Amino acid sequence: MDLDDLLPQKKPTSVAIGENLEALSVAELERRIKDLEMEIVRVRAEADRKKRHEAAAHALFKS
């Protein structure tokens, strides 16, 4: 058994950056916007978490 078989599979994303949008309906475009907005919130939260962690580490080890 391969290690990859034991790891959880990643969910395929419904949004591909740079994808041709011409064939999508208005509803699909609106859903895409919602998905991207949710992803922006998620990425910003992770960036903020990492900034706080970095600041705490810097304060701890500052000479």
URLIN-V530060 format. One record per helix or strand of 3 or more residues. SS is the DSSP state (helix for helix, strand for strand). FROM is the first residue (numbers start at 0). LEN is the number of residues. If there is no record, write none. Layout:
ss=SS from=FROM len=LEN
ss=SS from=FROM len=LEN
This chain:
ss=helix from=2 len=4
ss=helix from=25 len=36
